[in-house]
Amino acid sequence: MALFGTDGVRGLANGEVLTADLALSLAQATAVVLGQGRSAEARRAQGRRTKAVIARDPRISGEFLIAAVSAGLASSGVDVYDAGVIPTPALAFLVNDYDADFGIMISASHNPAPDNGIKIFARGGVKLPDLVEERIERFMSSPKLLPTGADVGRIRVFSDAEDRYLLHLLGTLPARLDGLKVVIDCANGAASGVSPQLFADAGAEVVVIGADPDGININEGVGSTHVDVLQRAVLEHGADVGIAHDGDADRCLAVDADGNAIDGDQIMAILAASMHERGMLANDTLVATVMSNLGLTLAMAERGIQVVKTAVGDRYVLEEMNDKGYSLGGEQSGHVIMGAHATTGDGLLTGLQLVAEMARTGRTLRDLASIMTVYPQVMINVKGVDRARAKTDEGVLAAVAAVEAELGETGRVLLRPSGTERLVRVMVEAASSEGAQAHAEALAAVVRERLALP
């Protein structure tokens, strides 16, 4: 079984997979693969050493995992700069800003506290392609570098990491946030220190919730997976807007002054329209995944903006953006990538730009979000079926075609075989919730009947 998933290595900390031994071995293999390339050779020719930036979110298990990663890198001759508890996008930024050879983030994002993960960023602060991850995994069973004497790595505190990141984000502001009241939910995660400071420095009046991490309360009843908490807080404090992060702050969801949740699709619609208006949307194109709402595509089409769809996962969005030179992309979940300012999804940057658009235009978030109509979307997981035949079975294909014909331009159907479980996801969008539910249940019944396992 492959060690790397869609976003690094993730699992129960100290469970069967994600142990201190694995973190050590993974760090040593990363030092071989990412620390021995041409850039590293050129660095050494100039008398400069291989260096890596590391960081973590506040999970208690991050303490022993980052210690193991530090040991693995330093024992391989890599100088380690420990940025402490900072968001994942901050780590990605620092790898590029500090001209490091690579970076390693210890985080399991929106997962509960017992889980953790290891994310690796290549030079420039970009996520690794599959082939490089496969090389690292192979090298885990190969000889290590094991330098001695003065050639072993040093471990240092990256003392100004947070300040560098804050100054970078503030430098992207198109308008200050003076006069706006913002509630920020930090998910008791990596954004707990930096996000409130960022919005305050940008001029906003800030109310903070979910910013008391104790190592075990990350994502627990707060953050982007529990937006209802933010909705209540926005109404209670009479705020103009609420911003919700997840545990490592690479995503952002929002709440308007009336307590309505604003998802990643709506945020992308607002930002894409603004960038298009200001001539900043490369190729007049937004990159989204197949899960993005039909309303996003229709709203963008009305404004002359093309929507390119990718597979689910921010890494696939980023690959498409890099391949074609697009400047904006993201997911319904709130991973939004602004290529001019970041190499990965950045929840702080996204929230900052969203609130800045309110300040720039003088419009409320509810007004801005009205740019798109959110079509009702129903998802049903059909378990115990042969997922391999989901895209080839004639009966299933006929049923899908019939629903698509009935919906026309007012809806769509998506069948997604799971990559890890024996199930098929049936998603239907329609003009009404009742229609979406009825069509989804009918298709799920066909899938269940036609693809049932013996």
ChimeraX attribute file (.defattr): number of C-alpha atoms within 10 A of each C-alpha:
attribute: neighborCount
match mode: 1-to-1
recipient: residues
	/A:1	3
	/A:2	8
	/A:3	13
	/A:4	17
	/A:5	10
	/A:6	12
	/A:7	17
	/A:8	20
	/A:9	22
	/A:10	22
	/A:11	17
	/A:12	18
	/A:13	22
	/A:14	17
	/A:15	10
	/A:16	9
	/A:17	15
	/A:18	20
	/A:19	19
	/A:20	18
	/A:21	15
	/A:22	18
	/A:23	25
	/A:24	22
	/A:25	24
	/A:26	24
	/A:27	28
	/A:28	30
	/A:29	26
	/A:30	28
	/A:31	27
	/A:32	23
	/A:33	17
	/A:34	23
	/A:35	26
	/A:36	15
	/A:37	12
	/A:38	10
	/A:39	14
	/A:40	18
	/A:41	15
	/A:42	13
	/A:43	15
	/A:44	13
	/A:45	10
	/A:46	9
	/A:47	8
	/A:48	11
	/A:49	20
	/A:50	23
	/A:51	27
	/A:52	29
	/A:53	29
	/A:54	30
	/A:55	26
	/A:56	30
	/A:57	31
	/A:58	28
	/A:59	27
	/A:60	18
	/A:61	24
	/A:62	24
	/A:63	15
	/A:64	15
	/A:65	26
	/A:66	24
	/A:67	14
	/A:68	21
	/A:69	27
	/A:70	29
	/A:71	21
	/A:72	26
	/A:73	31
	/A:74	24
	/A:75	23
	/A:76	25
	/A:77	25
	/A:78	27
	/A:79	22
	/A:80	24
	/A:81	23
	/A:82	23
	/A:83	21
	/A:84	22
	/A:85	27
	/A:86	25
	/A:87	33
	/A:88	31
	/A:89	24
	/A:90	31
	/A:91	29
	/A:92	31
	/A:93	25
	/A:94	25
	/A:95	26
	/A:96	21
	/A:97	15
	/A:98	16
	/A:99	15
	/A:100	23
	/A:101	26
	/A:102	27
	/A:103	30
	/A:104	27
	/A:105	30
	/A:106	29
	/A:107	31
	/A:108	28
	/A:109	26
	/A:110	23
	/A:111	20
	/A:112	16
	/A:113	23
	/A:114	18
	/A:115	20
	/A:116	27
	/A:117	25
	/A:118	24
	/A:119	20
	/A:120	24
	/A:121	28
	/A:122	22
	/A:123	19
	/A:124	19
	/A:125	27
	/A:126	20
	/A:127	23
	/A:128	17
	/A:129	13
	/A:130	11
	/A:131	9
	/A:132	15
	/A:133	21
	/A:134	14
	/A:135	15
	/A:136	23
	/A:137	19
	/A:138	12
	/A:139	19
	/A:140	18
	/A:141	11
	/A:142	13
	/A:143	10
	/A:144	16
	/A:145	15
	/A:146	14
	/A:147	14
	/A:148	11
	/A:149	7
	/A:150	8
	/A:151	15
	/A:152	16
	/A:153	23
	/A:154	17
	/A:155	16
	/A:156	13
	/A:157	13
	/A:158	16
	/A:159	12
	/A:160	9
	/A:161	23
	/A:162	20
	/A:163	12
	/A:164	15
	/A:165	22
	/A:166	19
	/A:167	12
	/A:168	17
	/A:169	20
	/A:170	18
	/A:171	11
	/A:172	14
	/A:173	17
	/A:174	13
	/A:175	18
	/A:176	20
	/A:177	23
	/A:178	15
	/A:179	11
	/A:180	18
	/A:181	23
	/A:182	27
	/A:183	28
	/A:184	28
	/A:185	32
	/A:186	31
	/A:187	30
	/A:188	30
	/A:189	37
	/A:190	31
	/A:191	32
	/A:192	28
	/A:193	18
	/A:194	19
	/A:195	27
	/A:196	24
	/A:197	14
	/A:198	22
	/A:199	27
	/A:200	16
	/A:201	17
	/A:202	19
	/A:203	15
	/A:204	21
	/A:205	18
	/A:206	20
	/A:207	18
	/A:208	18
	/A:209	20
	/A:210	24
	/A:211	21
	/A:212	15
	/A:213	22
	/A:214	12
	/A:215	17
	/A:216	16
	/A:217	21
	/A:218	31
	/A:219	25
	/A:220	18
	/A:221	15
	/A:222	25
	/A:223	30
	/A:224	27
	/A:225	19
	/A:226	16
	/A:227	24
	/A:228	17
	/A:229	17
	/A:230	28
	/A:231	23
	/A:232	15
	/A:233	21
	/A:234	26
	/A:235	19
	/A:236	10
	/A:237	13
	/A:238	15
	/A:239	21
	/A:240	23
	/A:241	28
	/A:242	32
	/A:243	31
	/A:244	30
	/A:245	36
	/A:246	30
	/A:247	34
	/A:248	33
	/A:249	31
	/A:250	26
	/A:251	31
	/A:252	30
	/A:253	30
	/A:254	30
	/A:255	28
	/A:256	23
	/A:257	20
	/A:258	16
	/A:259	23
	/A:260	18
	/A:261	18
	/A:262	21
	/A:263	19
	/A:264	23
	/A:265	30
	/A:266	27
	/A:267	26
	/A:268	29
	/A:269	23
	/A:270	23
	/A:271	23
	/A:272	25
	/A:273	22
	/A:274	18
	/A:275	16
	/A:276	19
	/A:277	12
	/A:278	9
	/A:279	11
	/A:280	15
	/A:281	21
	/A:282	18
	/A:283	14
	/A:284	21
	/A:285	22
	/A:286	28
	/A:287	26
	/A:288	32
	/A:289	21
	/A:290	17
	/A:291	19
	/A:292	23
	/A:293	24
	/A:294	22
	/A:295	22
	/A:296	23
	/A:297	20
	/A:298	17
	/A:299	21
	/A:300	22
	/A:301	12
	/A:302	11
	/A:303	14
	/A:304	12
	/A:305	20
	/A:306	17
	/A:307	20
	/A:308	17
	/A:309	19
	/A:310	21
	/A:311	12
	/A:312	18
	/A:313	18
	/A:314	24
	/A:315	20
	/A:316	19
	/A:317	28
	/A:318	29
	/A:319	15
	/A:320	18
	/A:321	24
	/A:322	13
	/A:323	8
	/A:324	12
	/A:325	14
	/A:326	23
	/A:327	24
	/A:328	25
	/A:329	29
	/A:330	32
	/A:331	27
	/A:332	24
	/A:333	18
	/A:334	29
	/A:335	25
	/A:336	33
	/A:337	28
	/A:338	24
	/A:339	18
	/A:340	13
	/A:341	15
	/A:342	21
	/A:343	20
	/A:344	28
	/A:345	28
	/A:346	28
	/A:347	28
	/A:348	27
	/A:349	27
	/A:350	27
	/A:351	26
	/A:352	25
	/A:353	23
	/A:354	23
	/A:355	26
	/A:356	22
	/A:357	23
	/A:358	22
	/A:359	19
	/A:360	16
	/A:361	11
	/A:362	10
	/A:363	11
	/A:364	16
	/A:365	25
	/A:366	19
	/A:367	10
	/A:368	22
	/A:369	19
	/A:370	13
	/A:371	18
	/A:372	20
	/A:373	15
	/A:374	20
	/A:375	20
	/A:376	19
	/A:377	23
	/A:378	20
	/A:379	17
	/A:380	17
	/A:381	16
	/A:382	22
	/A:383	19
	/A:384	15
	/A:385	21
	/A:386	18
	/A:387	23
	/A:388	15
	/A:389	15
	/A:390	21
	/A:391	12
	/A:392	9
	/A:393	13
	/A:394	12
	/A:395	15
	/A:396	23
	/A:397	16
	/A:398	12
	/A:399	16
	/A:400	24
	/A:401	13
	/A:402	12
	/A:403	18
	/A:404	18
	/A:405	12
	/A:406	13
	/A:407	19
	/A:408	10
	/A:409	12
	/A:410	15
	/A:411	23
	/A:412	22
	/A:413	21
	/A:414	16
	/A:415	22
	/A:416	18
	/A:417	21
	/A:418	15
	/A:419	10
	/A:420	6
	/A:421	11
	/A:422	16
	/A:423	23
	/A:424	26
	/A:425	20
	/A:426	23
	/A:427	23
	/A:428	29
	/A:429	26
	/A:430	25
	/A:431	18
	/A:432	13
	/A:433	14
	/A:434	12
	/A:435	18
	/A:436	23
	/A:437	19
	/A:438	14
	/A:439	24
	/A:440	26
	/A:441	19
	/A:442	15
	/A:443	24
	/A:444	23
	/A:445	14
	/A:446	18
	/A:447	29
	/A:448	19
	/A:449	13
	/A:450	17
	/A:451	23
	/A:452	14
	/A:453	12
	/A:454	6
